[in-house]
C-alpha cells in the first residue's frame, strides 16, 4: 500500500473543472405519463439554460420533443411549477400543451404531426402579462376540449398588481388572441391557488389556496366545488386546512375520497377525508399511518409538486423521510409501508404512475438525478431516463457525512459534511484544510445529500464543504421549520457558525480559513454572517437579499412580498428590526473579502439590492468583486455563467486562503 503524496490543501490537481460541473447543473423534473409513455422536462445549460421536454416511448426509445428555442417553463409566482400536460388522442398521436418561457403563453403541440406548436392564449401588455401553470387537458369540456390550469394575470405595472384564478382555456385556439374566451372557474378572492384536481367521476374539483401575509408552509385551505354539466364550478366551500395548517398536496382516490398531506400534527402526514361525511358541521379526516416523525410532503415553492400518487390497485406511492426523502409503497388498508430497493437516497417532489408502474426522479451521493421506474407488481426498479454516467472517476468524489450538531442552546442542527478528498493527494501533516460553510436558499428549503459536482469541484482540490440545513429548513417537522420565525438573520447565522465552530473544535477545519457562501436566502445568510460575526475569512454572496426595507417595500415579486412578516416580524410593529438586521445597514462591520454574483434579470432579488450594498461598502477598504450577468434571473442556468461564477469563487478562496495554484482565472478584488 502506497501513501498518497502530500500537498497543501486547496492546491491539489483535479479533473473536475468548472465546465464539467456546469454541464451537470439542474435535474429532470415535472414527470407525467401520456398513455403508455413517460415524459419529463430536462435542463440544457449549454443551450442558453433552457429546458426541453423529453419523451420515452413505449419501446424504450427516448427523444427530445421540443427543439430550441422552445422552453417549457412557467413563471407563475416566479418559481413556476408544472409547465405541461399531455393526452392521448384517437388519431394523430399525443397532444401536449405547455407554457413557453419567453412569452408565457400556453401552446398546443402534436409531436407526431407536421405542425409547429400553436398558441392557445393571448399576450397581455399589462405588467407581467398573462401566465399559466399546472395545466390539465380536459377533452370532455367544450367543443374541442379545454385546458384547466392556474391563470396569473397582472392588473397593473407593479409586481403585486396581480390576481390568480383557476381557468379553462379552449383547445381550439379561440383564446389565442381573445382574453374573453378564457373561462374563469374560480373567483379571485384568494391570492394564491393551485391547479384543480378533478374527481374520477368528474363531478367535483378541489384545489389549494392561501393568502398574504401567510406563506403556503404556514397555512393553506382546500376548497371543494361541484362541477356542473356545462363545466362550471358551483357550491364552493372550504374542506380542510386553515391559517395554522399547511396542506401541500391533494389527490382524489377512486372511491371518491380526497387524499391530502397536512402538517397539523407538526409533520406533513398523509390523510384521507370523505367530503360527504359531515359530522356536526365538520368533515372528519383520518391518518393513513400512525405518527412516524417523518415528512410526507414539503413546501409549496412551486405549483403542482407531487409527494404521493395513488395507484389503480389501491396502493399509494409516497415520498417520506426525515431530512432526505425516499420512495415507498403504502397499503392504506394494512398500513404497511415498503421502501423501494436501490441505491437512491433522495427523491425529488415529482411522481407519476401508470398501471402498476411508479416513476420518480432520484439521486444519491454518488449518482446524479435520474428518472427511475418501479414496477410494483415485481418490486423491480430500473433507470429509464437521464441515466447517470460517471463524468469523472468516482475516486475524486467526496465521501459525505450526514451529521447532527448541537447549538449553543442545545438545539439540534443538521448538516452534510463533505471533507476534502483526492485519490492521489493528502494534506501535509499538521495542516488543517480550509472549509466553505454553505447556506441553502429558501430559507424555508432543504439541501439534499446528493452528488453535486460543484461541491466536488472544491473537495477534489482540498477544500472542504459543510452544507447546513439550519433551523427553518424543511424535512425535520414544523417546529424545526418555525425556529426561524422572526429570527431570520439570527438562527440561520448562528447555526452556520455553530457547524463551523464544531469542525474547528474537532480538528477538521482551519479556523483561519473558513468561508461562508449562499444564494438567494442563502446569500442573505452569507452577507449577514460576514457583517455580524468574525468567523469567516471571506464569503461568496449570490443573488441575495441585502436590504430588508427595500425588499419588502415593492422590491420583490408578489409571492414573497410579505414573507418578511413571518421571517423578521410585522414591519409596522418592529421597523427597527428591519434596519438592524439588514447587511446593507451593517456595512461598517464588514472586514472580510467577498464576491458578489448577480443576475441582471432577477425579479426576486433585483440587482438594485447589490447596487445599494456596494455603495455602502465603497471606500471602506474591503477587498471585493462584483460580477453581474446579462440574461440571468434568480439562479443561474447558462453554462457560461455557471463556469464564470464557479471559477471566480475559487479564485476568491485561493487569494484569501493563500493557496498557491496557477490554473485559476484571476479575479480582481477592488477596495
Secondary structure, DSSP 8 states (H G I E B T S, - for coil): ----EE--TT----S--HHHHHHT-S--EEEEEETTEEEEEEEEGGGTTEEEEEEE-TTS-EEESS-TT--B---TTTT-B--EEEE--SSSS-EEEEEBTTT--EEEE-TTSS---EE-S----STT-EEEEEEEEETTSTTT-EEEEEEEEE-SSSTT-EEEEEEEEETTSTTSS-GGGSEE-S-S-SSEE---EE-TTSSEEEEEEE-TT--TTT-EEEEEEEE-TTS-EEEEEEEEEETTB-EEEEEE-TTS-EEEEE-TTSS-EEEEEEEEEEETTEEEEEESS---S-BS----SSBS--SEEE-TTSEEEEEEBSSS-EEEEEETTTTEEEE--SS--EEEEEEEEETTEEEEEEEETTEEEEEEEEETTTTEEEEEES----SS-GGGS---EEEEEE-TTS-EEEEEEE----TTEE--TT----EEEEE-SSSS--------HHHHHHHTTT-EEEEEE-TT-SSS-HHHHGGGTT-TTTHHHHHHHHHHHHHHHTTSS-TTSEEEEEETHHHHHHHHHHHH-S--SEEEEES----HHHHHTTSS-STTTTTHHHHT--TTT-HHHHHHH-GGGGGGG--SEEEEEEETT-SSS-HHHHHHHHHHHTTS---EEEEEETT--SS---HHHHHHHHHHHHHHHHHHHT---S-S-----B-
